[in-house]
Amino acid sequence: MSIKEYRTAVEARGGLLVVKNTPAVAFGDRVQIEDHSGQIRNGQVIRAADNEVLILIFEGTDDLDLENTWIRFLDEPIEIALSPEILGREFNGLGVPRDGRPPVLSSLRRPVSGSAINPAARTYPREFIQTGISTIDGLNSLVRGQKLPIFSGSGLPHNRLAAQIVRQAKLKDQDSSFSIVFAAMGVSYADAKFFRDEFANSGVLRNVVMFVNLADDPPVERLTLPRTALTAAEYLAYDLDRHVLVVLTDMTNYAEALREVATAKGDVPARKGYPGYLYSDLAELYERCGRIHERHGSITMMPVVSMPSDDITHPIPDLTGYITEGQIVLSRELHNQGIYPPVHISPSLSRLMKDGIGKDDTREDHPRVAAQLYALYARAQETRNLASIIGADELSERDRRYLSFADAFDQRFVGQGESEDRSIEATLNLAWELMSSFPRDALTRLKETDLAKHYQGSD
């Protein structure tokens, strides 16, 4: 650790501090800044040149008197202490406790920067994770090691859905160890309290590690928080052999903080003012999840991305879609109808679903039931469009059956209680109940053995 302090700060802007005439320092080094009142602020070197260093200050640069500011370079990266005691705790983006309890005492400390998993070391994501939500488990199944984002919009219940997933997520194999790492960026006091109370009241908090950055906390701390959370997830997965689900909300707040810092640094803006390296920055985070050869543990990720103006082509959801393996899309139309969770089936997709369902994972008929449900719902949507043009009274009897199926599907399969935890068996049985409103010859994607065992119709 350096024993020298410098008082050569020349400029402060947007959470950044420019320091001149410093010795050789490394990119990513941790820094301590003592202001004129004796308060210590934490920072990190984000650009180093021969005669100038740029420091990112996590507590911001407000009220900083440059002439009376002392800078100390610690010659070490930002690290967090890790031990099994992090479960059931709440921290900020730097790993400092927010729950009023003492800091974690451990000789094991790791840098939060981390790195993406080497592709050569990866093993293919497999095995089903049950969320208890029919639209995810039945039609967009989540598997261990997958990255499956939730695309939402302003005012939609993505926080409620994220909390429900944390409460209900489990492995179908109950003998395996399972933990949750929950990271919230730029959330309000009310939302932070909602998450805390939900996890505590449901009894899952003891198996959850929370990292929280509030809306009035320094935005630059949001750049470190997901990295800190993923470092904790890596410890739980690869040191303690646990299967870890990481829920990040909201990645749009993270990207906004990245844009703010990039603008202050003078980086050249790209689409909608975001820096050109937004894609690689997001990939650096998302690619830290997965499964590794000869390691029992795994990291699965569900980031929440709120789409400005409900625009799925906005840079943040657009780039997220390139990196991840599908998306769960929330619908404002379903939300306005009072349906929860308002998952929009048509654009939602899990590209790895086929590798986590079927005979040995969920149930033998699951792949065909999902395909048949999609086919029926797609036809029902076409019928809805037709009815809006010519009127429901002009539809044929078969078309009216599709229209009735669409309403029942939205109300009963998509819609479910916020505290309703459906097993995969309950989800598939409900699907069969809805599909049995059609005659057997309309269910062309199912096998005769499936129909003989599960069909509930009269013919």
QUIFENPE-V331031 format. One record per residue. N is the residue number from 0. RES is the residue in one letter. NEAR is the number of other ideal C-beta (glycine too) atoms within 12 Angstrom. Layout:
N:RES:NEAR
N:RES:NEAR
This chain:
0:M:13
1:S:20
2:I:10
3:K:17
4:E:22
5:Y:27
6:R:22
7:T:24
8:A:36
9:V:24
10:E:22
11:A:29
12:R:25
13:G:27
14:G:38
15:L:39
16:L:44
17:V:35
18:V:37
19:K:21
20:N:19
21:T:32
22:P:23
23:A:16
24:V:34
25:A:23
26:F:20
27:G:29
28:D:34
29:R:36
30:V:43
31:Q:31
32:I:42
33:E:25
34:D:28
35:H:17
36:S:14
37:G:12
38:Q:20
39:I:21
40:R:36
41:N:34
42:G:43
43:Q:43
44:V:37
45:I:35
46:R:26
47:A:23
48:A:17
49:D:12
50:N:16
51:E:21
52:V:36
53:L:37
54:I:48
55:L:46
56:I:44
57:F:39
58:E:32
59:G:30
60:T:30
61:D:19
62:D:16
63:L:32
64:D:19
65:L:24
66:E:13
67:N:17
68:T:35
69:W:28
70:I:41
71:R:29
72:F:33
73:L:27
74:D:20
75:E:23
76:P:26
77:I:35
78:E:30
79:I:39
80:A:28
81:L:33
82:S:24
83:P:23
84:E:24
85:I:41
86:L:31
87:G:26
88:R:35
89:E:35
90:F:39
91:N:32
92:G:43
93:L:37
94:G:39
95:V:30
96:P:24
97:R:28
98:D:25
99:G:11
100:R:15
101:P:12
102:P:22
103:V:28
104:L:14
105:S:20
106:S:10
107:L:20
108:R:21
109:R:29
110:P:26
111:V:39
112:S:30
113:G:30
114:S:19
115:A:27
116:I:32
117:N:13
118:P:12
119:A:9
120:A:16
121:R:22
122:T:22
123:Y:20
124:P:35
125:R:27
126:E:31
127:F:42
128:I:44
129:Q:37
130:T:46
131:G:33
132:I:47
133:S:41
134:T:46
135:I:46
136:D:45
137:G:48
138:L:43
139:N:44
140:S:46
141:L:53
142:V:42
143:R:42
144:G:37
145:Q:43
146:K:45
147:L:47
148:P:49
149:I:48
150:F:43
151:S:40
152:G:31
153:S:18
154:G:17
155:L:33
156:P:31
157:H:41
158:N:34
159:R:29
160:L:36
161:A:46
162:A:41
163:Q:36
164:I:46
165:V:43
166:R:33
167:Q:38
168:A:40
169:K:30
170:L:28
171:K:30
172:D:17
173:Q:11
174:D:9
175:S:21
176:S:23
177:F:34
178:S:40
179:I:47
180:V:46
181:F:48
182:A:49
183:A:50
184:M:45
185:G:38
186:V:36
187:S:21
188:Y:18
189:A:14
190:D:29
191:A:32
192:K:22
193:F:25
194:F:39
195:R:30
196:D:17
197:E:31
198:F:36
199:A:22
200:N:15
201:S:25
202:G:14
203:V:32
204:L:26
205:R:18
206:N:30
207:V:43
208:V:48
209:M:46
210:F:46
211:V:43
212:N:41
213:L:28
214:A:22
215:D:14
216:D:32
217:P:33
218:P:37
219:V:41
220:E:45
221:R:43
222:L:43
223:T:48
224:L:47
225:P:46
226:R:41
227:T:45
228:A:48
229:L:43
230:T:43
231:A:49
232:A:46
233:E:38
234:Y:38
235:L:37
236:A:39
237:Y:31
238:D:23
239:L:26
240:D:20
241:R:33
242:H:43
243:V:48
244:L:47
245:V:50
246:V:49
247:L:53
248:T:46
249:D:41
250:M:47
251:T:40
252:N:37
253:Y:43
254:A:42
255:E:31
256:A:38
257:L:43
258:R:32
259:E:30
260:V:39
261:A:32
262:T:22
263:A:30
264:K:27
265:G:16
266:D:24
267:V:13
268:P:20
269:A:20
270:R:19
271:K:21
272:G:21
273:Y:32
274:P:30
275:G:19
276:Y:22
277:L:36
278:Y:25
279:S:19
280:D:32
281:L:37
282:A:21
283:E:24
284:L:45
285:Y:37
286:E:28
287:R:39
288:C:45
289:G:39
290:R:30
291:I:27
292:H:17
293:E:11
294:R:25
295:H:21
296:G:30
297:S:42
298:I:45
299:T:48
300:M:49
301:M:48
302:P:50
303:V:47
304:V:46
305:S:39
306:M:36
307:P:25
308:S:16
309:D:24
310:D:19
311:I:27
312:T:18
313:H:27
314:P:33
315:I:40
316:P:37
317:D:26
318:L:34
319:T:42
320:G:31
321:Y:21
322:I:32
323:T:38
324:E:34
325:G:35
326:Q:36
327:I:46
328:V:41
329:L:43
330:S:32
331:R:23
332:E:22
333:L:30
334:H:28
335:N:15
336:Q:15
337:G:14
338:I:29
339:Y:29
340:P:43
341:P:34
342:V:45
343:H:33
344:I:36
345:S:24
346:P:24
347:S:37
348:L:29
349:S:39
350:R:23
351:L:30
352:M:34
353:K:26
354:D:27
355:G:38
356:I:37
357:G:24
358:K:12
359:D:15
360:D:28
361:T:35
362:R:31
363:E:20
364:D:35
365:H:35
366:P:29
367:R:32
368:V:43
369:A:40
370:A:26
371:Q:36
372:L:40
373:Y:30
374:A:25
375:L:37
376:Y:35
377:A:23
378:R:27
379:A:36
380:Q:26
381:E:20
382:T:29
383:R:27
384:N:18
385:L:21
386:A:23
387:S:14
388:I:12
389:I:14
390:G:12
391:A:22
392:D:11
393:E:15
394:L:23
395:S:15
396:E:15
397:R:19
398:D:24
399:R:22
400:R:26
401:Y:33
402:L:32
403:S:25
404:F:35
405:A:34
406:D:27
407:A:26
408:F:38
409:D:33
410:Q:19
411:R:26
412:F:41
413:V:41
414:G:27
415:Q:31
416:G:17
417:E:24
418:S:17
419:E:21
420:D:24
421:R:30
422:S:24
423:I:37
424:E:23
425:A:24
426:T:39
427:L:37
428:N:26
429:L:32
430:A:44
431:W:32
432:E:24
433:L:37
434:M:42
435:S:28
436:S:30
437:F:34
438:P:17
439:R:22
440:D:13
441:A:24
442:L:33
443:T:19
444:R:22
445:L:34
446:K:20
447:E:15
448:T:12
449:D:27
450:L:27
451:A:12
452:K:18
453:H:30
454:Y:30
455:Q:20
456:G:20
457:S:9
458:D:13
